[in-house]
Amino acid sequence: MTLLDKSQEDLEKEMEDLRGQLIELAYVKGFSNIEVVELSQLLDELL
């Protein structure tokens, strides 16, 4: 595994962690379940 591969894996993990944090924050802020699902789908498209 090259350094570039390792960096890519680290970046992908960090993006997935941030996605989870955004979804948790949406629940805490009172977003409806439908809004959270839509947010999740948008994030999936971006990532």
PyMOL CGO cylinders between C-alpha atoms (Angstrom):
from pymol import cmd
from pymol.cgo import CYLINDER

trace = [
    CYLINDER, 0.00, 0.00, 0.00, 1.39, 3.36, -0.98, 0.3, 1, 1, 1, 1, 1, 1,
    CYLINDER, 1.39, 3.36, -0.98, 1.22, 6.54, 1.05, 0.3, 1, 1, 1, 1, 1, 1,
    CYLINDER, 1.22, 6.54, 1.05, -1.34, 7.89, -1.42, 0.3, 1, 1, 1, 1, 1, 1,
    CYLINDER, -1.34, 7.89, -1.42, -3.57, 4.84, -0.90, 0.3, 1, 1, 1, 1, 1, 1,
    CYLINDER, -3.57, 4.84, -0.90, -3.30, 5.28, 2.87, 0.3, 1, 1, 1, 1, 1, 1,
    CYLINDER, -3.30, 5.28, 2.87, -4.18, 8.97, 2.61, 0.3, 1, 1, 1, 1, 1, 1,
    CYLINDER, -4.18, 8.97, 2.61, -7.19, 8.14, 0.42, 0.3, 1, 1, 1, 1, 1, 1,
    CYLINDER, -7.19, 8.14, 0.42, -8.41, 5.57, 2.96, 0.3, 1, 1, 1, 1, 1, 1,
    CYLINDER, -8.41, 5.57, 2.96, -7.95, 8.05, 5.80, 0.3, 1, 1, 1, 1, 1, 1,
    CYLINDER, -7.95, 8.05, 5.80, -9.88, 10.71, 3.88, 0.3, 1, 1, 1, 1, 1, 1,
    CYLINDER, -9.88, 10.71, 3.88, -12.72, 8.30, 3.09, 0.3, 1, 1, 1, 1, 1, 1,
    CYLINDER, -12.72, 8.30, 3.09, -12.98, 7.30, 6.76, 0.3, 1, 1, 1, 1, 1, 1,
    CYLINDER, -12.98, 7.30, 6.76, -12.97, 10.93, 7.87, 0.3, 1, 1, 1, 1, 1, 1,
    CYLINDER, -12.97, 10.93, 7.87, -15.71, 11.80, 5.35, 0.3, 1, 1, 1, 1, 1, 1,
    CYLINDER, -15.71, 11.80, 5.35, -17.83, 8.87, 6.59, 0.3, 1, 1, 1, 1, 1, 1,
    CYLINDER, -17.83, 8.87, 6.59, -17.32, 10.02, 10.19, 0.3, 1, 1, 1, 1, 1, 1,
    CYLINDER, -17.32, 10.02, 10.19, -18.37, 13.57, 9.27, 0.3, 1, 1, 1, 1, 1, 1,
    CYLINDER, -18.37, 13.57, 9.27, -21.44, 12.21, 7.47, 0.3, 1, 1, 1, 1, 1, 1,
    CYLINDER, -21.44, 12.21, 7.47, -22.46, 10.40, 10.64, 0.3, 1, 1, 1, 1, 1, 1,
    CYLINDER, -22.46, 10.40, 10.64, -21.90, 13.51, 12.74, 0.3, 1, 1, 1, 1, 1, 1,
    CYLINDER, -21.90, 13.51, 12.74, -24.05, 15.62, 10.41, 0.3, 1, 1, 1, 1, 1, 1,
    CYLINDER, -24.05, 15.62, 10.41, -26.87, 13.09, 10.61, 0.3, 1, 1, 1, 1, 1, 1,
    CYLINDER, -26.87, 13.09, 10.61, -26.64, 12.98, 14.42, 0.3, 1, 1, 1, 1, 1, 1,
    CYLINDER, -26.64, 12.98, 14.42, -26.67, 16.79, 14.53, 0.3, 1, 1, 1, 1, 1, 1,
    CYLINDER, -26.67, 16.79, 14.53, -29.77, 16.87, 12.33, 0.3, 1, 1, 1, 1, 1, 1,
    CYLINDER, -29.77, 16.87, 12.33, -31.59, 14.65, 14.84, 0.3, 1, 1, 1, 1, 1, 1,
    CYLINDER, -31.59, 14.65, 14.84, -30.41, 16.78, 17.78, 0.3, 1, 1, 1, 1, 1, 1,
    CYLINDER, -30.41, 16.78, 17.78, -31.56, 19.96, 16.02, 0.3, 1, 1, 1, 1, 1, 1,
    CYLINDER, -31.56, 19.96, 16.02, -35.01, 18.47, 15.58, 0.3, 1, 1, 1, 1, 1, 1,
    CYLINDER, -35.01, 18.47, 15.58, -35.06, 17.59, 11.90, 0.3, 1, 1, 1, 1, 1, 1,
    CYLINDER, -35.06, 17.59, 11.90, -37.88, 15.22, 10.99, 0.3, 1, 1, 1, 1, 1, 1,
    CYLINDER, -37.88, 15.22, 10.99, -37.10, 11.64, 10.02, 0.3, 1, 1, 1, 1, 1, 1,
    CYLINDER, -37.10, 11.64, 10.02, -37.89, 12.45, 6.39, 0.3, 1, 1, 1, 1, 1, 1,
    CYLINDER, -37.89, 12.45, 6.39, -35.50, 15.40, 6.42, 0.3, 1, 1, 1, 1, 1, 1,
    CYLINDER, -35.50, 15.40, 6.42, -32.75, 13.24, 7.92, 0.3, 1, 1, 1, 1, 1, 1,
    CYLINDER, -32.75, 13.24, 7.92, -33.30, 10.57, 5.26, 0.3, 1, 1, 1, 1, 1, 1,
    CYLINDER, -33.30, 10.57, 5.26, -33.11, 13.24, 2.54, 0.3, 1, 1, 1, 1, 1, 1,
    CYLINDER, -33.11, 13.24, 2.54, -29.93, 14.63, 4.10, 0.3, 1, 1, 1, 1, 1, 1,
    CYLINDER, -29.93, 14.63, 4.10, -28.46, 11.14, 4.23, 0.3, 1, 1, 1, 1, 1, 1,
    CYLINDER, -28.46, 11.14, 4.23, -29.28, 10.55, 0.56, 0.3, 1, 1, 1, 1, 1, 1,
    CYLINDER, -29.28, 10.55, 0.56, -27.73, 13.87, -0.47, 0.3, 1, 1, 1, 1, 1, 1,
    CYLINDER, -27.73, 13.87, -0.47, -24.57, 13.08, 1.47, 0.3, 1, 1, 1, 1, 1, 1,
    CYLINDER, -24.57, 13.08, 1.47, -24.41, 9.63, -0.16, 0.3, 1, 1, 1, 1, 1, 1,
    CYLINDER, -24.41, 9.63, -0.16, -24.55, 11.28, -3.58, 0.3, 1, 1, 1, 1, 1, 1,
    CYLINDER, -24.55, 11.28, -3.58, -21.78, 13.70, -2.67, 0.3, 1, 1, 1, 1, 1, 1,
    CYLINDER, -21.78, 13.70, -2.67, -19.55, 11.05, -1.14, 0.3, 1, 1, 1, 1, 1, 1,
]
cmd.load_cgo(trace, "trace")
